[in-house]
């Protein structure tokens, strides 16, 4: 999955940008109260993308 697609999916489903790290972007889900990190790779493995979406 492309990184841009994943970020767009997270924002559509209510996640908010929290901060930008050196190698990762951190998103916060206010509904569940959880944070998740998204690596800065062009391609993100589907298993990792599913885990991020689950969080």
Buried (B, 14 or more C-beta within 10 A) or exposed (E): BEBEEBBEBBEEEEBEEBEEEEEBBEBBBEEEEEBBBBBEEEEBEEEBBEEBBEE
